[in-house]
Amino acid sequence: MNEDMKNIINLDEVKVENKMGSTKLRSMFAAFMAGAVVVGGLMFTSDKMNLFGYDAGPVQSAVAAASANSAAADVQTASLTPSGTNSISSIAKATSPAIVKIETKVKQTNNGQNRRNTLGQGTESGDTIENGIGSGFVFDASGYILTNEHVIDGADEIDVYVQGYDTPFTANLLGSSYDLDLAVLKIQGDKAFPALNIGNSDNTQVGDWLVAIGNPYDFDYSVTTGVLSAKERTISIDDEQGTRNYKHLLQTDTAINPGNSGGPLLNLNGEVIGINTAVNSEAQGMGFAIPASTISSVVDKLKNNETIPKEPAPYIGVALQNISEDMLEDLKINSTKGAIIAEVQQGTPAFVAGIRQYDVILDVNGTAISSTDEFTKAVQAAAVGDKLKLTISRNGQTMDVTVEVGNRNAATSYQS
């Protein structure tokens, strides 16, 4: 992928054959549909044991199980103390019983190869073999467990190890969301399990101390600490099923490693304020967690295996290409600033507005556009239903076009 394409909007590559007469433009347009942020250098690893041995790229799936004090008060900004209620050691002691280790297994086919399948749909005979290790935590004393969807993805069997029990529990997958990367499991016991409180991540401030406890690289119940580095991060990670577009993530320098995925990130009140999900392995101390605000909004639906509506995703439905010097004559323009419309599919907001292939976008709402990246950001910053006034150049003629931003997740005639 060339440099022009790295930070462009969507994750589904569209190749468009240029049909203009000039040979200068007879190349393949490769672009992305407007509406999603791509973070260069990030990659997803799903904590499968058979993946630990190879270089999976800059970002690896992270797993850290952490738990919270069930009697915690309202979330407050807490200072780090060497001893007492808010000390790291007291948090670790109080929360560890609710932290679980998750091992997944898949059935082996007759030729000895692993088979990926959804839980409960195994049709081939053969022994199960270990497939991955992750973390999770009990959030309801009757045996409900939260983890990442990628931790249990493709598993034929899910074993949950709980402190104080000699043998693992077999877990049932109640509900999961690929888009949010969350899953709820259920185990059965003869008594109540220790459980964690889910806190309010909105009240956690950048610079607050955080704690993670989990099973990195199968080193069970490892405790790490750090601070909240930033909030509202957006990243995209490719996996075998497509691309996960994460939003509203918490960024932390708390050490997170493969095997930590699915476990919570704790504040110093011992409350879960996030689920550790990904790390950037090219950086030092750059981990990401799904915030408790997202978890709390969907946990009941996951418990009941209900469909979770997708968050509106602004788009107008175009594929883009940056302008090169050798295109200027054919496009009848005198500057490489702007963005070429490489493709418009019928039924999209851009098509309805009259935007066509080879139009050149010059500005949005009066602000000049220098590249495809700038146009993408302008679309992403808009809300579904907003109207954008685009100044375009078509065959050397400048005109204004108004397009209403649509919702990609509600579109039926346009796949992106």
C-alpha positions as CSV (number, residue, x, y, z in Angstrom):
1,M,0.0,0.0,0.0
2,N,1.5,3.4,-1.0
3,E,1.9,6.3,1.4
4,D,-1.2,8.0,0.0
5,M,-3.4,5.1,1.0
6,K,-2.2,4.4,4.6
7,N,-4.4,6.9,6.4
8,I,-7.4,6.9,4.1
9,I,-10.8,6.2,5.4
10,N,-12.1,2.7,5.1
11,L,-10.7,-0.7,5.5
12,D,-12.2,-2.4,2.5
13,E,-10.0,-1.7,-0.5
14,V,-11.8,-0.9,-3.7
15,K,-10.0,-1.2,-7.0
16,V,-11.5,1.0,-9.7
17,E,-10.4,0.8,-13.3
18,N,-9.8,4.3,-14.8
19,K,-11.8,4.7,-18.0
20,M,-10.6,8.2,-18.9
21,G,-9.1,8.5,-22.4
22,S,-5.7,9.7,-21.4
23,T,-3.1,7.0,-20.7
24,K,-1.8,9.2,-17.9
25,L,-4.8,8.1,-15.8
26,R,-5.0,4.5,-16.9
27,S,-3.9,3.0,-13.6
28,M,-5.8,1.2,-10.9
29,F,-7.4,3.5,-8.4
30,A,-7.1,1.8,-5.0
31,A,-8.9,3.7,-2.3
32,F,-11.1,3.4,0.8
33,M,-14.7,4.5,1.3
34,A,-15.1,7.6,3.4
35,G,-15.9,7.1,7.1
36,A,-13.4,5.2,9.3
37,V,-10.1,6.1,10.9
38,V,-7.1,3.9,10.1
39,V,-4.1,4.1,12.5
40,G,-0.9,3.1,10.8
41,G,1.3,0.4,12.3
42,L,-1.5,-1.3,14.3
43,M,-2.3,-5.0,13.9
44,F,-4.5,-7.4,15.7
45,T,-3.4,-10.7,17.3
46,S,-6.1,-12.9,18.9
47,D,-4.2,-14.4,21.8
48,K,-4.2,-17.8,20.3
49,M,-1.3,-19.9,21.6
50,N,-0.2,-21.0,18.1
51,L,0.3,-17.4,17.1
52,F,2.7,-16.4,19.9
53,G,5.7,-17.8,18.0
54,Y,5.5,-15.5,15.0
55,D,5.9,-11.8,14.4
56,A,2.3,-10.7,14.3
57,G,3.2,-7.1,13.6
58,P,3.1,-3.9,15.7
59,V,-0.1,-4.5,17.6
60,Q,-0.8,-7.6,19.5
61,S,-4.0,-8.6,21.2
62,A,-3.7,-8.0,24.9
63,V,-5.2,-9.8,27.8
64,A,-5.2,-8.7,31.4
65,A,-7.7,-9.8,33.9
66,A,-8.3,-7.4,36.8
67,S,-11.0,-7.2,39.4
68,A,-12.6,-4.7,41.6
69,N,-13.7,-4.2,45.2
70,S,-17.4,-5.2,45.3
71,A,-18.0,-2.7,48.1
72,A,-16.3,0.2,46.3
73,A,-17.8,3.7,46.7
74,D,-18.4,6.2,43.9
75,V,-15.5,6.5,41.4
76,Q,-13.0,9.2,42.5
77,T,-9.6,10.3,41.4
78,A,-7.3,8.4,43.7
79,S,-3.7,8.9,44.7
80,L,-1.2,6.1,44.9
81,T,-0.6,5.0,48.4
82,P,2.0,2.5,49.7
83,S,-0.4,0.8,52.0
84,G,-4.1,0.9,53.1
85,T,-7.3,0.6,51.1
86,N,-5.9,2.1,47.8
87,S,-2.5,0.4,47.8
88,I,-1.6,-1.8,44.8
89,S,-1.2,-4.8,47.1
90,S,-4.6,-4.3,48.7
91,I,-6.3,-3.9,45.3
92,A,-4.5,-7.1,44.0
93,K,-5.5,-9.1,47.1
94,A,-9.1,-7.9,47.0
95,T,-9.7,-8.3,43.3
96,S,-7.8,-11.4,42.3
97,P,-10.4,-13.9,43.3
98,A,-12.8,-12.5,40.7
99,I,-10.2,-12.7,37.9
100,V,-10.3,-15.8,35.7
101,K,-8.1,-17.5,33.2
102,I,-9.7,-18.5,29.9
103,E,-8.4,-21.3,27.8
104,T,-10.1,-22.1,24.4
105,K,-9.9,-25.4,22.5
106,V,-10.8,-26.4,19.0
107,K,-11.5,-29.8,17.5
108,Q,-8.8,-31.4,15.4
109,T,-9.8,-32.7,12.0
110,N,-8.8,-36.1,10.7
111,N,-5.7,-34.7,8.9
112,G,-4.5,-33.1,12.1
113,Q,-5.2,-29.5,11.2
114,N,-7.0,-27.0,13.4
115,R,-10.5,-26.0,12.3
116,R,-12.0,-22.6,13.0
117,N,-15.7,-22.7,13.7
118,T,-18.3,-20.9,15.9
119,L,-19.0,-22.2,19.3
120,G,-21.3,-25.2,19.4
121,Q,-21.2,-25.8,15.6
122,G,-18.6,-28.5,15.5
123,T,-19.4,-31.2,13.0
124,E,-16.1,-33.0,12.6
125,S,-14.8,-35.7,14.9
126,G,-11.5,-35.5,16.7
127,D,-9.9,-34.5,19.9
128,T,-9.8,-30.9,21.1
129,I,-6.5,-29.2,21.3
130,E,-5.6,-25.9,23.1
131,N,-6.0,-22.9,20.9
132,G,-5.5,-19.8,23.1
133,I,-5.2,-18.2,26.5
134,G,-6.9,-15.1,27.7
135,S,-8.4,-13.4,30.7
136,G,-11.7,-12.3,32.0
137,F,-13.5,-11.3,35.2
138,V,-16.7,-12.2,37.0
139,F,-19.1,-9.3,37.1
140,D,-22.1,-11.1,38.5
141,A,-21.8,-13.5,41.5
142,S,-24.0,-16.1,39.8
143,G,-21.2,-16.8,37.3
144,Y,-21.4,-14.2,34.5
145,I,-18.0,-13.3,33.0
146,L,-16.9,-10.5,30.7
147,T,-14.0,-10.9,28.2
148,N,-13.0,-9.9,24.7
149,E,-14.8,-11.5,21.7
150,H,-11.5,-12.2,20.1
151,V,-10.4,-14.3,23.1
152,I,-13.2,-16.9,22.5
153,D,-13.6,-16.5,18.7
154,G,-13.7,-19.8,16.9
155,A,-13.6,-21.9,20.1
156,D,-15.3,-25.3,20.3
157,E,-14.8,-25.4,24.0
158,I,-14.2,-22.7,26.6
159,D,-12.6,-23.6,29.9
160,V,-12.6,-21.0,32.8
161,Y,-10.2,-21.3,35.7
162,V,-11.3,-19.7,38.9
163,Q,-9.1,-19.3,42.0
164,G,-10.0,-21.8,44.7
165,Y,-11.2,-24.5,42.3
166,D,-9.0,-27.4,41.3
167,T,-10.7,-28.0,37.9
168,P,-11.9,-25.6,35.3
169,F,-15.5,-24.7,34.6
170,T,-16.9,-25.3,31.2
171,A,-18.3,-21.9,30.0
172,N,-21.3,-21.2,27.8
173,L,-21.1,-18.3,25.4
174,L,-24.2,-16.2,26.0
175,G,-23.7,-13.3,23.6
176,S,-20.9,-11.5,21.8
177,S,-20.2,-8.6,19.6
178,Y,-17.5,-8.6,16.9
179,D,-17.7,-4.9,16.4
180,L,-17.3,-4.0,20.1
181,D,-15.0,-7.0,20.8
182,L,-17.0,-8.0,23.9
183,A,-18.4,-11.3,25.0
184,V,-20.3,-12.6,28.1
185,L,-19.8,-16.2,29.3
186,K,-21.7,-18.1,32.0
187,I,-20.3,-20.8,34.4
188,Q,-22.3,-22.8,36.9
189,G,-21.2,-23.2,40.6
190,D,-22.7,-24.4,43.8
191,K,-22.0,-21.1,45.6
192,A,-21.6,-17.4,44.7
193,F,-18.4,-16.3,42.9
194,P,-16.4,-13.3,43.9
195,A,-17.4,-10.5,41.5
196,L,-16.2,-7.0,40.4
197,N,-18.0,-3.7,40.2
198,I,-17.9,-1.9,36.8
199,G,-17.0,1.7,37.5
200,N,-17.5,4.9,35.6
201,S,-14.7,5.4,33.1
202,D,-15.9,8.9,32.3
203,N,-14.8,10.0,35.8
204,T,-11.3,8.7,35.4
205,Q,-8.8,11.4,34.6
206,V,-5.7,11.4,32.4
207,G,-2.8,10.8,34.8
208,D,-4.8,8.6,37.3
209,W,-3.1,5.5,38.5
210,L,-4.4,2.2,37.1
211,V,-3.9,-1.5,37.8
212,A,-4.1,-4.6,35.5
213,I,-4.0,-8.2,36.6
214,G,-4.0,-11.0,34.2
215,N,-2.4,-14.0,32.5
216,P,0.2,-12.6,30.1
217,Y,2.1,-15.4,28.2
218,D,0.5,-17.9,30.7
219,F,2.1,-16.2,33.7
220,D,-1.0,-16.4,35.8
221,Y,-2.3,-13.4,37.8
222,S,0.5,-11.0,37.0
223,V,0.0,-7.5,38.4
224,T,1.1,-4.4,36.5
225,T,0.5,-0.7,37.2
226,G,0.6,2.6,35.2
227,V,-1.4,5.7,34.4
228,L,-4.2,6.6,32.1
229,S,-2.3,8.2,29.2
230,A,-5.3,9.4,27.1
231,K,-9.0,8.9,26.4
232,E,-11.1,8.7,23.2
233,R,-8.5,6.9,21.1
234,T,-9.6,5.3,17.8
235,I,-7.8,2.4,16.2
236,S,-8.4,-0.2,13.5
237,I,-7.1,-3.8,13.7
238,D,-7.3,-6.4,10.9
239,D,-8.0,-10.0,11.8
240,E,-9.2,-13.2,10.0
241,Q,-12.8,-12.0,9.8
242,G,-12.2,-8.4,8.6
243,T,-11.4,-5.2,10.5
244,R,-12.4,-4.2,14.0
245,N,-12.9,-0.4,14.3
246,Y,-12.4,0.5,18.0
247,K,-13.7,3.8,19.3
248,H,-13.6,5.7,22.6
249,L,-10.6,3.6,23.8
250,L,-8.6,4.3,26.9
251,Q,-4.9,4.5,26.4
252,T,-2.6,3.4,29.2
253,D,1.1,2.7,29.9
254,T,0.2,-0.2,32.2
255,A,2.1,-3.2,30.9
256,I,-0.3,-5.3,28.7
257,N,0.8,-8.4,26.8
258,P,-0.7,-11.3,24.9
259,G,-2.7,-13.2,27.4
260,N,-4.0,-10.1,29.1
261,S,-6.9,-9.6,26.6
262,G,-10.4,-9.6,28.2
263,G,-9.3,-8.7,31.7
264,P,-10.2,-5.4,33.2
265,L,-8.2,-2.3,33.9
266,L,-8.8,-1.1,37.5
267,N,-8.8,2.3,39.2
268,L,-7.5,2.6,42.7
269,N,-10.9,2.1,44.1
270,G,-10.7,-1.4,42.7
271,E,-13.4,-0.8,40.1
272,V,-13.2,-1.9,36.5
273,I,-12.9,1.1,34.2
274,G,-11.9,-0.8,31.1
275,I,-11.2,-4.2,29.4
276,N,-7.6,-4.5,28.1
277,T,-7.7,-5.3,24.4
278,A,-4.7,-4.3,22.4
279,V,-1.1,-3.1,22.6
280,N,1.3,-1.4,20.1
281,S,4.3,-3.7,20.2
282,E,6.5,-1.1,18.4
283,A,6.0,1.3,21.2
284,Q,6.7,1.2,24.9
285,G,3.8,1.5,27.3
286,M,1.0,2.0,24.7
287,G,-2.0,-0.3,25.5
288,F,-5.6,0.2,24.8
289,A,-8.8,-0.7,26.8
290,I,-12.5,-0.7,26.0
291,P,-14.0,1.8,28.4
292,A,-16.5,0.8,31.1
293,S,-19.0,3.3,29.5
294,T,-19.1,1.1,26.4
295,I,-19.3,-2.1,28.5
296,S,-22.2,-0.9,30.7
297,S,-24.3,0.2,27.7
298,V,-24.3,-3.3,26.2
299,V,-23.7,-5.8,29.0
300,D,-27.4,-6.7,29.5
301,K,-27.9,-7.3,25.8
302,L,-24.8,-9.5,25.7
303,K,-26.2,-11.5,28.7
304,N,-29.4,-12.1,26.8
305,N,-27.8,-12.6,23.4
306,E,-29.7,-9.6,21.9
307,T,-28.6,-7.8,18.8
308,I,-26.6,-4.7,19.6
309,P,-27.3,-1.8,17.2
310,K,-24.2,-0.5,15.5
311,E,-23.1,3.0,16.2
312,P,-23.9,5.4,13.3
313,A,-20.9,5.7,11.0
314,P,-20.8,8.9,8.8
315,Y,-20.1,8.3,5.1
316,I,-21.0,9.7,1.7
317,G,-19.9,6.7,-0.4
318,V,-16.9,7.6,-2.5
319,A,-13.5,6.0,-3.2
320,L,-10.7,8.6,-3.3
321,Q,-7.3,9.1,-4.9
322,N,-4.7,11.7,-4.3
323,I,-3.7,13.9,-7.3
324,S,-0.3,13.5,-8.9
325,E,1.4,16.0,-11.3
326,D,0.8,13.9,-14.4
327,M,-2.9,14.0,-13.8
328,L,-3.2,17.8,-13.8
329,E,-3.6,18.2,-17.6
330,D,-6.3,15.6,-18.0
331,L,-8.2,16.9,-14.9
332,K,-7.9,20.4,-16.2
333,I,-6.6,21.7,-12.9
334,N,-3.3,23.4,-11.9
335,S,-2.6,22.1,-8.4
336,T,-2.3,18.7,-6.8
337,K,-4.2,19.9,-3.8
338,G,-7.6,18.2,-3.5
339,A,-8.9,14.7,-3.9
340,I,-10.1,12.8,-6.9
341,I,-13.4,10.9,-6.8
342,A,-12.2,7.5,-8.0
343,E,-15.7,5.8,-7.7
344,V,-19.2,6.6,-6.7
345,Q,-21.7,3.8,-6.3
346,Q,-25.4,4.2,-7.0
347,G,-27.7,4.9,-4.1
348,T,-25.1,6.5,-1.9
349,P,-25.4,10.0,-0.6
350,A,-22.6,11.2,-3.0
351,F,-24.4,9.7,-6.0
352,V,-27.7,11.3,-5.0
353,A,-26.0,14.6,-4.6
354,G,-24.7,14.4,-8.2
355,I,-21.0,13.7,-7.4
356,R,-19.4,11.7,-10.2
357,Q,-16.2,9.8,-11.0
358,Y,-13.2,12.1,-11.7
359,D,-14.7,15.1,-9.9
360,V,-12.0,16.8,-7.9
361,I,-12.9,17.9,-4.4
362,L,-11.4,21.3,-3.6
363,D,-13.0,22.3,-0.3
364,V,-15.6,21.3,2.3
365,N,-17.8,24.0,3.8
366,G,-15.3,26.7,2.7
367,T,-12.2,24.9,4.0
368,A,-9.6,23.9,1.4
369,I,-8.9,20.2,1.0
370,S,-5.2,19.3,0.3
371,S,-5.5,15.5,0.3
372,T,-7.8,12.5,0.6
373,D,-6.8,12.3,4.3
374,E,-8.2,15.8,4.9
375,F,-11.4,15.0,3.2
376,T,-11.8,11.8,5.1
377,K,-11.4,13.6,8.4
378,A,-14.0,16.2,7.4
379,V,-16.5,13.5,6.7
380,Q,-15.7,11.7,9.9
381,A,-16.1,14.9,11.9
382,A,-19.6,15.3,10.6
383,A,-22.8,13.8,12.1
384,V,-25.2,11.6,10.2
385,G,-27.7,13.9,8.6
386,D,-25.3,16.9,8.4
387,K,-25.1,18.6,5.0
388,L,-21.7,19.3,3.6
389,K,-21.1,21.9,0.9
390,L,-18.4,20.6,-1.5
391,T,-16.6,22.7,-4.0
392,I,-15.6,20.5,-6.9
393,S,-13.9,20.8,-10.2
394,R,-15.4,18.9,-13.2
395,N,-13.7,19.1,-16.6
396,G,-12.1,22.4,-15.5
397,Q,-15.4,23.9,-14.3
398,T,-15.9,24.8,-10.6
399,M,-19.2,24.2,-8.9
400,D,-20.8,23.6,-5.5
401,V,-22.5,20.4,-4.5
402,T,-24.4,19.8,-1.3
403,V,-24.3,16.2,0.1
404,E,-26.1,14.9,3.1
405,V,-24.0,12.6,5.3
406,G,-25.3,9.1,5.5
407,N,-25.0,6.2,7.9
408,R,-22.8,3.4,6.5
409,N,-24.2,0.9,9.1
410,A,-27.7,1.5,7.8
411,A,-26.9,1.4,4.1
412,T,-28.2,-1.5,2.1
413,S,-27.0,-0.6,-1.4
414,Y,-23.4,0.1,-0.5
415,Q,-21.0,-2.2,1.2
416,S,-18.0,-0.7,3.0
